Amino acid sequence: MPHRERYLFICTNRRPDDDPKGSCAQKGSEELVKKLKAAFVARGAARRVRACAAGCLDLCEIGASIVQEPEHVAYGHVTLADVDAIADAAVEGAVVERLVVFRPRGSEG
């Protein structure tokens, strides 16, 4: 497997429809994976940045959620309208601050 500069893990966990926490899949994350992959290809960055479907990131209550590495930030409430901003930031090695719901202490942007 080639190593990439940056990975985005998109939660695609699906819980039962009546689960009070909800799930990222119910909030559109499966389509986010497809759109982010396409966005990286369109930017010529698919060999440097990878969008990966992931199991539960334990953030579904704020889903759809994404963890970006190596920055180790979590994005929440992500929608398809955010794809271009996320893709542009990831390619540049940046973070979309308005979407950040978690970051390690001492790494404020």
C-alpha positions, 0 to 999 in steps of 0.5 A: 500500500502506498503511503499518503501524506494525509488520510481522511477517515469518514465514518460510515457506521449505520445504527438502527433507525430508532437509535437515539445517537443516530448514525453517520450513514443516516446523515449522508456519510456514504455519499461523502466518501464517494464525493471526497474520493472524486474531489481528490482525483479532480485535484490530481491529489489522489496519490497524496491524499486518501479518503477512506470509509471507516467504521464507527468513530464514536462521533455519530451524535455530531455526524457525519464525522471525519477524522483527518490524519496526521493532524488528528482533528475531527470534523462534525456536522459535515455535509456534501456542501463541505466537500470542496473546502475539506478537499482543498484544505487536505490537499494544502495540508490545512484544516477547515476550522469551522468544522472542527469538533475535536483536536488534541490539546496544544494543537490549536490552529 
